[in-house]
Amino acid sequence: MSVLRYILPTLALALGAIAESRTFDLDLTWENRSPDGFERKVILVNKQFTGPRLELNEGDDVTVKVTNNLPYPATVHYHGIEMLTTPWSDGVPGLTQRPIQPGKSYEYKWKATQYGAYWYHAHYEGLIEDGLYGPITIHPAASHPKPFSLISSDQAAIHAMEQAEKKVVPLLLADHRHMISEETHDLSAAANVQFTCYDSFLFNGKGSVTCRTPEQIDALLTQERKDVLANVPGARMTDKACIPAAVIARGQGDLSKIPPGVFEGCQPSEGSVETFKIEKSNCDTEKWVAFDLVGAYHLHTAMFSIDNHTMWVYGMDGAYVTPQEVEAIPVTNGDRYSVLVKYKQQGDFTIRAASLIATQMLSGVAKLQWREKGQAEPTIVPSTPWVLENGRPASQSVRVFRQALAKPYPPITIPRNAQALHKFDMRTEGGSYYWALNNSLLLPADFENDEPVLFNLQVQEQDPVILSTLNNTWVDMVFQAGAPPQPPHPIHKHGNKMFLLASGTGNFTWNSIDEAAAANPSAWNFIDPPRRDAFATPNAISEPTWMAVRYLVDNPGAWLLHCHIQNHMMGGMSVIIQDGVDAWPVTPQYYKDYR
């Protein structure tokens, strides 16, 4: 299996793609901008917010030179890029590199062995929340079978879809707050309360702040949010439509250290609206547009939809899947979905994102404009939403994307058994700010400025935050949310994609995957499980939940496994995985000597 990973990219190139060397220069600066109409300091990448797209072809040799003109150290991680044979370019300080100090530059070198939708973002402290992120598009080699014939048998339609994929449009969805990340996390740690309230949703860095009346907020309250509020008698949503700090704290922490404006004090502001203008020419028999949706959220999961339009999901986390026609897609931290949207008529249609998490009701909009070349501006067409502002479908007929049906295309087989099983007990640690992925905290401050693990293999026994595996073995991981209430945790593994075998409620009491599967065979999928680089655990509102995944160790190196909720990772929810300790890579001298 591991040999195929080296052969397949070469074969793909031989069958149609031409490898090139591509160099990108990313200049990081700290400047004032107003993404949602409120001015604050943000990170610009080449004077842009959000960062520019890195566009390349499968098989390309990539160099990214990052120049840090920020007042903080920084690194850049390439989310979902496997970094096959180049783990030193993964961008995790303390694991794969030393931080890039202010005024310094650093070169990341890697080969594009994959295709599809990815993104880059900061991986030092909380700088991702200050705007250091941008999209990556890797166009597939011609040899890859495409799933478009499962959408339509009409050749003109298939050709139109292929043309749309070639011109795919990145759409980064993000939650945004008016406080810089350093202040956010210093205050949150001092209060020992997780700050779960944001100010706006951004679409490719554009948005506005909308304030609702108490009556509007109450009318949109879901039962889940009502249940959370009931934990503190008399509690109500704040004017920012947030669960108040007293409820989040769960009787712990120091609420006096939370300044005004964090959980309450909504101030409306108006930024720009991201608008996608798509033109249908007279020569187009059919017209489609392809979007790469990127969940650049720091906390939120949001339901995505486009009024009056259905979407065909054909890719997930940078790989083709069996297409699924839907009206709404739940997008969480780090997710990527490649979708096709078909032209129906001229008009302006609202693109929506509405939060699904219990702690805040937040929503935002962008715009899709369809135009026909040479035709007059269209009359106003009613834009009818599929999803309400509380994230719930507007009717029972709305089809919501189902991850369990997103089978890899073409199919990928996995063995029935793995060689190792590791269990992780996820919980809060002494307050709502601190989180443990495996019973022990691994705070960024504990390792980000240390000698990188990749340079010095850590062979340790019984260390809950350092896990070691052998090369060419299959590994199972079970994540247990054993102490509710806990939100879904989007667990992201660097260096590999994983397969989702099963998830369930209650405690995972079995000693092996075989034993668990025998107890409930219908809950397990060993035939065609979903495959991606992050999976979210089930929501643990009132009872424990668990999730089981499997991956192949075929990419030796030091990789981070962590919850992609920024507050949780900053609060310690990470584990270091030393994959393939028996085939540990030799780091080039440039990276070892870099200071």
Secondary structure as UniProt FT lines:
FT   HELIX           2..14
FT   TURN            15..16
FT   STRAND          21..33
FT   TURN            35..36
FT   STRAND          40..45
FT   TURN            46..47
FT   STRAND          54..57
FT   TURN            58..59
FT   STRAND          61..69
FT   STRAND          76..79
FT   TURN            84..85
FT   HELIX           87..89
FT   TURN            94..96
FT   TURN            102..103
FT   STRAND          105..111
FT   STRAND          116..122
FT   TURN            125..126
FT   HELIX           127..130
FT   STRAND          133..139
FT   TURN            142..143
FT   HELIX           147..150
FT   HELIX           155..166
FT   STRAND          169..176
FT   HELIX           181..191
FT   STRAND          200..203
FT   TURN            204..205
FT   HELIX           214..220
FT   HELIX           223..229
FT   TURN            230..231
FT   TURN            233..234
FT   TURN            239..240
FT   HELIX           245..249
FT   TURN            250..251
FT   HELIX           255..257
FT   TURN            260..261
FT   STRAND          275..280
FT   TURN            282..283
FT   STRAND          288..295
FT   STRAND          302..306
FT   TURN            307..308
FT   STRAND          311..316
FT   STRAND          320..326
FT   STRAND          328..331
FT   TURN            333..334
FT   STRAND          336..342
FT   STRAND          347..355
FT   TURN            358..359
FT   STRAND          363..372
FT   TURN            373..374
FT   TURN            389..390
FT   TURN            396..397
FT   HELIX           403..405
FT   STRAND          420..428
FT   STRAND          435..436
FT   HELIX           444..447
FT   TURN            448..449
FT   HELIX           453..455
FT   TURN            464..465
FT   STRAND          466..468
FT   TURN            471..472
FT   STRAND          474..481
FT   STRAND          490..493
FT   TURN            494..495
FT   STRAND          498..505
FT   HELIX           513..519
FT   HELIX           521..523
FT   STRAND          531..532
FT   STRAND          534..536
FT   STRAND          545..552
FT   STRAND          557..563
FT   HELIX           566..570
FT   TURN            571..572
FT   STRAND          574..579
FT   HELIX           581..583
FT   HELIX           589..593
//
